[in-house]
Amino acid sequence: MTAATLATGSGIGQVFAHPFMRNAFLAGTAIAAVSGLVGYFVVLRAQVFSGDALSHVAFTGAFAALAIGIDARIGLFGACVAVGVGLGFLGNRGRADDVVVGTVFTWVLGLGVLFLSIYTTSSATANSAANANVLFGSIFGLSDAQARLAALIAVGLAGVVLVIARPLLFASIDEDVAAARGVPVRVLGIGFLAIVGVCAGEATQAVGALLLLGLLAAPAGAAQRCTTRPYRALALSVVFAVGAMWAGLTSAYLLPRIPPSFAIMAAAAGWYLLVVLVPLARRRTATSRERAARRVRPGLNSAAGS
């Protein structure tokens, strides 16, 4: 039975009654948490375009693996990590610049179209469900073993990010000073892009290759707008990403017609929109009060003078 069939007629109290929901929350929580951690540094280092390129690499790697008849995850992680490291080597001090990213982006996207064509025209391997899973994620279709493996990879990746967080933050804010202090800026840059590649492979399982950038960028962007303190922003990025995952999974369960990947991305975008709009509303309210005070003040002064 599909997730939609199981969920129809169920209330929120039954969310964890089904194995597919428990697996989705287990894997999704871990994936969202590591996406929040990695995404914060992606935004801080102005490497969002690199994250976008890796989303297309995930698409290409998965279909390359499917085209030759092996597990899509092998191609997914292999391609993302290899291209992430390659971008780091080609860029300056481990940072991939826009020209490098754009060149790799178009080449990889072309390869993706080629592998998709090979895969879909092969009578031995054609599978339309696999196409949709790669592009839009299949978090409700994860087995117990797949969910546990995804969670373990995410936890391990989060641990690596936390270990290098301090020097990576230093190198992200001021490369020259960090290099002068002995921080291995280039190695960190290349290593970080490899981490982004693994994270892209992880996130693809939850939201698909086309939407994974949103899980990396939106919560981190919202967190940076909330505070200028790096570690507080890092924590907020994780909270926003996990909150978006939980909200999206619950919404998709209660409303089976809504794809979970769309619900997760809508929640992530909602966080960012809320963070942008609330300060604007406060500023407008404060401006209106100041204008009202200016209009009232002359009258008060005249009354006091008389």
N, C-alpha and C positions, 0 to 999 in steps of 0.2 A: 504493500500500500504506500501511497505517496504521503508526504508531510501534509499536504492540503487536505487529503481525505481523512487523515487521523485527527487533524485539528478542527474540522468542521463541527460546529456545535459544542466545542469545548470552551470552558471558561478559563480565566487566568489562574484559577486554583489548580488546574490540570497541566500547567506548563511543564512541570518536571515528571509527569506521569508517564511520558513517552521517552523511550531510549534515544530517539533522534534529537529530541530537545536537550536532553542531558549532554549528549555528545556535542551539540552545537554550542551550548553555553561553556562547556569545558574548553574546547578548542578556541571558540570565539573570544573568550575572556583573555586567554593567554596571548592570542594573536593581536588583539586590540591593545593590550598593555605594552607589548614590545613595539607595536606600530607607533604608539604615543611617545615612547622613549626615542626611537630612531627618528621619528618625524620631527621632533623638536630640533634635533641637530641638522636635519635636512633643511628646515626652514631657516635656522640660525645661520647656516653656512651658504644660504642662497643656492641650494642645489635641488630645488623643486623640479627644474627641467630635467635633471638627471633621473629623478624618481619617475617622471613621466616616461622617459626613454626606457627605463627598466620595466615599466609596465608592458611595453610593447615587446621587450625582450622575453618576458614571461610568456606572452602569447606565442612568440616564435619558437621558443625552446620547448614548450609543451607540445605543439603540433609537430615539431621535428621528431620528438620522441614517439609520438603516436604514429607518425608516418613510417617509422622503421619498426614499429611493433613492440615498443617497450613502454614501461610505466611513464605516464606523462610527467610525474613528479621528478623523475630523474632529469629529464630535459629542462623542466621548469627551474629547478635549483641550480643545475649545472650551468645553464645559459646565463641566468641572472648574476651568479657569482663571477663567472668568467668575464662577462661584459663589464660588470662593476669594477673589477680589478683592472681591466683594460682601459676603462675611462680614467681611472686614477693614474695609470702610467702615462697616458697620453696628455693629461692635463698638467697644469703648473702646480707643483708642490702637492700633488695628489688630488687637486680640485679639477674636475672636468669643466672646461670652459664651454660656452655656448656653441662655438664652431665645431669642437670635437663631438659634443653631444648630438648636434644636429646632423653631422655626417654619419655617425654610428646609427642614429635613430632611423634615418631614411634607408640605410643599407639593411638593417635588421628587419624593418617593417616589410621591405621587399621580400626578404627571405621568408618571413612569416606567411605572406600571401602564397609563395611557392609551396611551402610545406602544407598549408591548408588545402591547396588544390590537389596535391599528391594524396593527402589523407582522405579527402572527401570523394575522390574519383576512384579510389581503390576498393573494389568489391569485398576484399578480404578484411579490411579494417574500418570501413565507413561506419560511423556512429554519430548520429546527429546530437544525441544527448551529451556526448563528450565535447562536442563543439560548444554547446551552451555552457557546460560546466567550466571550461577554460575561460570563456569570455565573461561570464557573469557569476561564477562561483557556484559551489554546491555544498554549502555548510550544513544543510539539512540532510545531506546524503552521506555524511561521514560515518564510517563504522566505528565501533568501540576502539579498535586498534589504531585506526587513522586519527581519531580524536586525541587519543593518548600520545601518539607520536608527535602530532602537531603541537600539543601543549608542552611536551618535553623540549622540542626544538625551540619553541618560543621562550621558555624559561631559561634555557641555556644561553640563548642569544641576548636576553635581557641582562643576564649576569655579566656577559662580556661587555655590553654597553656601559653598565654601571662601573665596571672596573676601569675602563678607559675614559669615563665621563670627565674627570677633572682635567687631564692633559688635553683631551679633545675640545673641551670648552675653552681652555686657554688658547689653543691653536685656532679655534674658530673666531675668537674675538680679535686677536692680534697675532697674525702669523709671524711677523718679523721679530717681535719681542719674544714670542714662544721659542722660535728657532735660536735666538741669541741665548736663551736660558737653557738650551740643550734639549728641548722637546723635539722628538723625531717627527717633524711636521709632515714630511712626505709619506713616511711609513704609516702614520696615523690616517692621513687622507686616503691612501689606497686601501688600508684595512677597513676604514669606515665605509667606503663604497662597496666593499665585499659584504659588509654587514647589511647595507641597504639592499644588496642583491638577495641575500638570504631572507630578509624581511619581506621583500617583494614576492618571493616564492611562497612564503607563508600566507601573506595576505591574499594572494590569488585564490587560495583554497576557500576563503571566506567570502570575498566580494567579487572575485574575478579579475582578469587582467585589465579590463577596460576601466574599472572603478577603484583599483587599489590605491591610486594616488590620493584620492579623497580621504582615505583612512590615515594616510601619512601626513597630509598637509593641513586638513581642516581643523582637527583638534589642536595641533601644534600652533597653528596660526591664531586660534582663539586664545590659547594659553599665553602667547606672547603679548596679546593685547590686554590681558588682565594684570600682568605684573612685569616689572623689569628685572626682578631677581631670578637668576638662571635656574636655581634648583627648585624654587617654588613653581616656576613656569614648567619645568620638566615634570614635576608631580601633577600639576594641573592638566598637562597634555595627556598623561596616562588616564587621569580621572575622566576627562572629556571623551577619550577614545573608548574606554570601557563602558562609559555611560551610553554612548552612541550604539555600541554593540548590543548591550542589554535592551535598550529601547527598540532597536531595529528587530532583534530576534523575537521579542514579545509582541511587537506590532504585527510581524509577519505570521506569527502563530495565531493571534486572535483574528486577523483578517487574511485568510489564506490566499486571496487573489493578489496580494501584494508580495512581490519577490523579496526575499530577505536581503539581498544585496542592495536593492533600491531603498528599503526601509533603513538599513544601516547608514547608507550614504545621506539619506534625507535627515536623519538624526544628527550626523556629524556636521552637515551644512547648517542645520538648525542651531547648533551650539555657536558656530562662528557668527551667524546672523544675529543671534541674541546678544553676543558680546559686542558686536558693532553697533547695534541699535540702541541698547540701554544707555551708553554714555551720550549718544546723540540726543536722546530724549531728555536726559538730565541737563545737558547744556542748553537745550531749548527752553526747558522749564526755568533754569536759572536766568537766562536772558530775558524771558518774559517778566520774571519778578523784578529784575533790575530796571526794565523799562517802566513797569508800573510804579516802582519806587521813585523814579525820576519825575514821573508825572505828578505824583502825590507831594513830593518834596517842596516845589514852589508854593503850593497852596498852604502848606504847613508854615513855611517861612513868612508868608504874608500875614497869616493869622497871628503869628507870634509878634510881628512887628507892630500890628495894630493894637 
